Structure formats: structure tokens, C-alpha cells
Amino acid sequence: MGLLRRLQTGFRLTGQSAGLLRRNPRFAVLPLVSGLATLVYLVAVLGSTLLVGDIGSPLVAVGVLFAVYFGTSLLAAFGNAALVYAARESFRGADPTVVESLRAAAGHAGALVVWALASAVVGLVLRAIESSSDLLGDIVAALLGLAWGALTYFVVPVVVFEDAGPVEMFRESGRTVRDIWGEAFGADFTTEAVSLLLVLPGIAVVAVALLVPDPTGAGPLLLVGVALAAVGFLFGAALQGVTKAALYRYAAEDGSVEGFDEAVLREATGDR
């Protein structure tokens, strides 16, 4: 499939994911829960460090960085797992609640903790490589980061769909990526592009508010912009989670996905 055809398929798949979200807008609550928990965690970690630690110490700096990588990765994975569960149940014709989805994600806590630990270690290694030299370190870190992102692209769907353990989740994610990544590129690229477009109106309003000379008039406009950007981000995150779940469901289980055109999924996974 040519690049243009892949992008067209990606837009069609993204549109069908958006249709599922329109029918289930509460799915966007799951990224919100994850995002708020991440914000609270970061405030707690960084606040505690400033109060009781010497942030200038290399050992403390590495420890704080690891804590930030680990906690944010775990909370993001937890939110994604809840979203993938909700999407999976919706594909089967069920109507999962937010609480049910969060409870299901908690049932995979062990695998998600391992995933977060691995992400934190990789994050520290990439940070060290970036710091080791200028341009060369940045290039190597970027390439390794892309490889890690590709290898682990389907880790959370594997954990939720297959109840996979720590070793199996990486192996199965890598196998699925190897099988369909070339075709799924269009879906991933277009979904991320649409997610960015959803945030842009809010960013534009914030930019306008910052240019308003009157602070009393800029305040409400700034709040509106931040709210629009936040809503766009939440729906964009939900859109990416649903699309990834649909791709994995079709690629791994070769089953129908309610609300999605099978021909589009067949093209998006290279199963023609």
C-alpha cells in the first residue's frame, strides 16, 4: 500500500474511532483521571524534593528523575489500560462504566508496574546518552527512543486483551508491530495529527489572551483557552487509545470490531 493510501485509510479509521467516542463520550473521563493523578503525583514528588532534599546532589537528581519517569509512566499506563478495556468491551457490544474500566485496569497492576519500571530505566538511559555528547548523543537517543516506542506500541493492549505477563507483553507487542506496523503507520500518524488539531483551538485562544493588553479581559479568555485545550487533549488521548485498541483487536484476534468497517481494519493491518 502506498503512503497516500495508508494516510487515507488512517483518516477513515480515525473517523470511526471518533464515532465511537461520540457514542461513548465518558471514555474521555479516563485520560482525565490519569492526567489529574499524574499532576498530583508530580506536585507531591517535586514538592517533597524541594522541602527535604538537596536537588543539587547528583544522586538525588537521578532518584527524582527516576521517580518522575516511573510514576508518570505507571499512571499513564493505568489510564490507557482502563481506556483499552472500555474500548474492548464496547467492541463486544457491552457498555462499560468508568468505575468498571478503572477496576479492570487495577487488575493488571503487576504487569503495568513492570512496564513503568522498564520505561523509567529506558528514560534514564536515554537521558544519559543525550547528556553524554551534543548532536551525536541527541541522534542516538532519538533513534533508540523511536525503536523503544515501536517495540512497546501495543504493550498496554496486549496486557488488557491477553492478560499477558511481563515478558510476554513485550514479545507480543513486538510481534504485532512487526506484522502490521508498515500498514498501521497511516493510522498512527493521522490519529496523532487529528489529536494535535483538537488542541490547537485552545492554544490559539491562549495566544490571543496573552496579547490582550487589559489583564481583566485577558483572564477569562485565558481560562477559556486552557479549558478548550484540555478538552481537546482529553478527546485526542481517548481517540488514540481507541484506535490502538481497534487495531490490536483486529490484528491479534482477527475478529469483528463493532463500530468499525472491517475493510478499513483489513487495510490498516495489512490483512488484505
Backbone torsions as a table, in degrees:
resi	resn	phi	psi	omega
1	MET	NA	131.2	179.0
2	GLY	-71.1	166.6	-176.8
3	LEU	-60.4	-44.6	-178.8
4	LEU	-62.1	-41.0	178.8
5	ARG	-64.6	-38.8	178.6
6	ARG	-63.9	-41.5	179.5
7	LEU	-66.8	-38.9	176.9
8	GLN	-62.2	-43.6	177.3
9	THR	-63.1	-39.9	178.5
10	GLY	-61.5	-41.7	179.0
11	PHE	-66.2	-38.1	178.5
12	ARG	-65.7	-43.0	179.2
13	LEU	-65.7	-40.8	178.0
14	THR	-63.1	-39.8	177.5
15	GLY	-62.4	-38.1	178.4
16	GLN	-70.7	-33.9	174.6
17	SER	-64.8	-40.7	178.1
18	ALA	-63.4	-35.5	177.2
19	GLY	-63.2	-40.4	177.6
20	LEU	-64.6	-38.5	178.5
21	LEU	-67.7	-35.0	176.7
22	ARG	-63.9	-34.1	178.2
23	ARG	-78.9	-23.0	-178.6
24	ASN	-132.8	64.9	-175.1
25	PRO	-62.4	-20.9	-179.1
26	ARG	-68.2	-14.7	176.9
27	PHE	-59.3	-29.2	179.9
28	ALA	-68.8	-14.7	177.2
29	VAL	-66.4	-29.9	-176.3
30	LEU	-65.9	-46.5	171.9
31	PRO	-62.3	-30.9	177.9
32	LEU	-64.7	-45.6	178.5
33	VAL	-60.3	-46.0	179.4
34	SER	-62.6	-42.3	-179.2
35	GLY	-66.0	-42.1	178.7
36	LEU	-66.2	-40.9	178.1
37	ALA	-63.6	-38.6	178.1
38	THR	-64.6	-41.6	179.3
39	LEU	-62.4	-45.2	178.6
40	VAL	-62.4	-41.9	-179.8
41	TYR	-62.8	-45.7	-179.3
42	LEU	-63.3	-42.0	178.0
43	VAL	-61.4	-42.2	-179.3
44	ALA	-65.6	-45.8	-177.8
45	VAL	-66.4	-51.8	-177.1
46	LEU	-68.7	-37.1	177.7
47	GLY	-64.7	-43.0	178.9
48	SER	-64.2	-38.3	179.7
49	THR	-63.5	-43.5	-179.4
50	LEU	-66.5	-31.5	-176.6
51	LEU	-80.4	-39.7	-171.1
52	VAL	-118.9	-8.2	-174.7
53	GLY	-119.7	161.9	174.9
54	ASP	-95.0	98.6	-175.0
55	ILE	-63.6	-18.7	179.4
56	GLY	-76.9	-15.2	178.7
57	SER	-71.2	130.2	179.6
58	PRO	-58.2	-39.6	-179.3
59	LEU	-64.5	-43.5	178.3
60	VAL	-65.3	-40.6	-179.5
61	ALA	-61.6	-43.2	178.6
62	VAL	-65.7	-41.3	178.9
63	GLY	-63.1	-42.4	179.0
64	VAL	-65.7	-42.8	179.7
65	LEU	-62.2	-41.8	177.8
66	PHE	-62.9	-43.6	179.6
67	ALA	-61.5	-39.3	178.9
68	VAL	-66.3	-47.5	179.5
69	TYR	-61.0	-47.0	-176.6
70	PHE	-64.9	-50.8	-176.8
71	GLY	-64.0	-44.3	-179.3
72	THR	-68.1	-37.4	177.6
73	SER	-65.3	-41.6	-179.5
74	LEU	-65.3	-45.6	-178.6
75	LEU	-67.6	-37.8	176.5
76	ALA	-65.3	-42.7	179.0
77	ALA	-64.5	-38.5	178.6
78	PHE	-62.5	-46.1	178.5
79	GLY	-63.8	-40.6	178.7
80	ASN	-65.5	-38.8	178.7
81	ALA	-63.5	-41.6	177.6
82	ALA	-63.1	-40.3	180.0
83	LEU	-67.8	-42.5	179.4
84	VAL	-64.2	-39.4	176.8
85	TYR	-61.2	-46.7	-179.7
86	ALA	-60.2	-42.6	179.0
87	ALA	-64.9	-43.6	-179.7
88	ARG	-59.6	-45.0	179.4
89	GLU	-65.6	-36.7	177.3
90	SER	-65.1	-37.7	177.2
91	PHE	-60.2	-30.0	-178.2
92	ARG	-89.0	3.6	178.5
93	GLY	90.7	5.2	179.2
94	ALA	-86.1	175.7	-178.5
95	ASP	-132.8	76.1	-174.5
96	PRO	-70.1	146.1	176.7
97	THR	-90.8	167.7	177.8
98	VAL	-62.7	-45.2	-179.2
99	VAL	-63.2	-42.9	178.3
100	GLU	-61.0	-40.5	-179.3
101	SER	-67.1	-41.5	178.2
102	LEU	-65.8	-39.1	178.7
103	ARG	-65.4	-38.5	178.4
104	ALA	-65.1	-40.0	177.9
105	ALA	-62.8	-40.1	179.2
106	ALA	-62.3	-27.0	178.3
107	GLY	-68.2	-14.9	178.8
108	HIS	-108.6	25.2	-173.0
109	ALA	-57.0	-40.7	-177.0
110	GLY	-59.4	-50.6	-179.7
111	ALA	-65.6	-37.3	-179.3
112	LEU	-67.5	-35.3	176.9
113	VAL	-65.3	-43.3	178.1
114	VAL	-61.4	-43.4	178.3
115	TRP	-60.4	-42.4	-179.6
116	ALA	-67.0	-39.7	177.3
117	LEU	-62.3	-45.0	178.4
118	ALA	-62.1	-41.6	179.1
119	SER	-63.8	-39.0	179.6
120	ALA	-66.2	-43.1	179.1
121	VAL	-63.7	-46.4	178.8
122	VAL	-61.3	-41.1	178.7
123	GLY	-60.0	-42.9	177.9
124	LEU	-64.9	-41.4	179.7
125	VAL	-63.5	-44.9	179.6
126	LEU	-64.1	-37.7	177.8
127	ARG	-64.1	-40.6	178.9
128	ALA	-65.0	-40.2	178.7
129	ILE	-64.5	-42.7	178.1
130	GLU	-60.3	-36.5	-176.4
131	SER	-81.5	-15.6	-174.7
132	SER	-72.5	-28.4	178.9
133	SER	-154.7	-179.5	-176.1
134	ASP	-86.6	-99.3	-173.6
135	LEU	-65.6	-44.1	-177.7
136	LEU	-61.8	-43.9	178.7
137	GLY	-62.3	-39.8	178.7
138	ASP	-63.5	-41.5	-179.0
139	ILE	-66.3	-47.3	-179.6
140	VAL	-62.2	-43.9	179.7
141	ALA	-63.4	-39.2	179.3
142	ALA	-64.8	-42.9	179.9
143	LEU	-65.8	-43.8	178.3
144	LEU	-65.2	-37.4	177.6
145	GLY	-63.6	-41.0	177.3
146	LEU	-64.1	-41.9	179.3
147	ALA	-64.0	-42.9	178.8
148	TRP	-64.7	-42.0	179.0
149	GLY	-62.9	-39.4	178.2
150	ALA	-67.7	-45.1	-179.2
151	LEU	-59.5	-38.0	-173.1
152	THR	-103.1	14.3	-174.2
153	TYR	-56.6	-39.3	-175.8
154	PHE	-106.1	17.3	-176.9
155	VAL	-57.1	-50.4	-176.7
156	VAL	-64.7	-46.4	174.5
157	PRO	-58.0	-37.4	178.1
158	VAL	-62.2	-43.9	180.0
159	VAL	-61.4	-44.3	-175.8
160	VAL	-75.3	-46.4	-175.9
161	PHE	-73.5	-40.4	-172.3
162	GLU	-104.4	-5.3	-173.5
163	ASP	51.6	46.5	-172.4
164	ALA	-76.6	152.4	175.3
165	GLY	-86.4	-178.7	-174.7
166	PRO	-57.4	-42.2	-178.7
167	VAL	-77.6	-45.1	-176.2
168	GLU	-63.0	-34.6	-175.2
169	MET	-64.9	-36.4	178.0
170	PHE	-73.7	-42.4	-178.5
171	ARG	-64.1	-45.4	-178.0
172	GLU	-69.5	-37.9	176.8
173	SER	-61.8	-45.7	179.2
174	GLY	-62.0	-40.3	179.5
175	ARG	-64.5	-43.7	-179.4
176	THR	-65.4	-42.6	177.3
177	VAL	-60.3	-44.0	-179.9
178	ARG	-61.1	-36.3	-176.5
179	ASP	-75.6	-36.2	-170.4
180	ILE	-125.7	-0.7	-170.4
181	TRP	-59.9	-40.5	-178.5
182	GLY	-58.2	-41.8	-179.8
183	GLU	-78.5	-34.6	-175.8
184	ALA	-78.0	-5.8	179.8
185	PHE	-54.6	-44.2	-178.5
186	GLY	-61.9	-40.9	179.9
187	ALA	-64.6	-45.2	-179.3
188	ASP	-64.8	-45.5	-178.0
189	PHE	-63.7	-47.1	-176.7
190	THR	-69.6	-35.9	178.3
191	THR	-64.1	-42.2	178.0
192	GLU	-66.3	-37.4	179.1
193	ALA	-65.0	-44.2	178.6
194	VAL	-64.4	-39.8	178.1
195	SER	-60.2	-39.8	177.5
196	LEU	-65.5	-41.7	179.7
197	LEU	-62.4	-32.3	179.4
198	LEU	-66.4	-27.5	-178.4
199	VAL	-87.1	-26.5	-172.8
200	LEU	-57.9	-41.3	178.8
201	PRO	-57.3	-42.5	178.2
202	GLY	-63.8	-41.7	178.2
203	ILE	-63.0	-39.1	179.3
204	ALA	-63.4	-42.2	179.3
205	VAL	-65.2	-40.5	177.2
206	VAL	-61.4	-42.6	179.6
207	ALA	-61.8	-41.8	178.0
208	VAL	-64.3	-41.4	-179.3
209	ALA	-61.8	-37.9	-180.0
210	LEU	-68.6	-20.2	179.9
211	LEU	-91.4	-11.2	-179.7
212	VAL	-72.5	125.5	-176.9
213	PRO	-71.8	-25.3	-177.5
214	ASP	-89.3	112.1	-178.5
215	PRO	-59.3	-34.7	-179.1
216	THR	-66.9	-31.4	178.0
217	GLY	-84.0	-28.1	-177.9
218	ALA	-75.0	-31.2	-176.9
219	GLY	-56.3	-56.8	179.4
220	PRO	-61.1	-37.9	179.4
221	LEU	-65.0	-37.7	178.3
222	LEU	-64.5	-42.0	178.6
223	LEU	-63.4	-40.5	178.3
224	VAL	-62.8	-43.1	179.8
225	GLY	-63.3	-44.6	179.0
226	VAL	-62.9	-41.5	179.4
227	ALA	-63.5	-43.0	178.8
228	LEU	-63.3	-43.0	179.1
229	ALA	-64.0	-39.4	-179.7
230	ALA	-65.1	-44.7	179.1
231	VAL	-63.4	-42.9	178.0
232	GLY	-62.0	-40.9	178.9
233	PHE	-63.6	-43.5	-177.9
234	LEU	-63.6	-45.2	179.8
235	PHE	-69.9	-32.8	176.0
236	GLY	-65.1	-43.0	178.2
237	ALA	-63.9	-41.5	178.1
238	ALA	-65.5	-38.1	179.5
239	LEU	-61.9	-44.5	179.6
240	GLN	-64.9	-41.0	179.7
241	GLY	-64.6	-42.5	-179.5
242	VAL	-66.5	-42.9	179.9
243	THR	-62.4	-44.4	179.6
244	LYS	-63.4	-40.2	179.3
245	ALA	-65.1	-40.4	180.0
246	ALA	-65.1	-42.7	178.2
247	LEU	-61.4	-45.7	-178.2
248	TYR	-67.8	-41.3	179.6
249	ARG	-56.6	-45.8	-177.6
250	TYR	-73.8	-40.8	-176.4
251	ALA	-69.6	-40.8	-173.8
252	ALA	-87.5	-38.4	-174.1
253	GLU	-104.5	-11.4	178.4
254	ASP	50.6	41.6	-179.3
255	GLY	-119.5	163.7	179.6
256	SER	-66.7	148.4	179.8
257	VAL	-120.5	110.5	-175.2
258	GLU	-60.0	132.2	-179.9
259	GLY	92.1	-3.8	-178.8
260	PHE	-122.3	142.4	178.0
261	ASP	-75.9	123.3	-176.9
262	GLU	-62.3	-33.8	179.4
263	ALA	-63.7	-38.1	178.8
264	VAL	-67.5	-44.5	178.7
265	LEU	-64.0	-36.5	179.6
266	ARG	-63.4	-43.4	178.1
267	GLU	-68.9	-39.5	-176.2
268	ALA	-68.6	-22.6	179.2
269	THR	-106.2	1.9	179.1
270	GLY	75.5	13.2	-178.3
271	ASP	-95.9	74.2	-176.3
272	ARG	-101.6	NA	NA
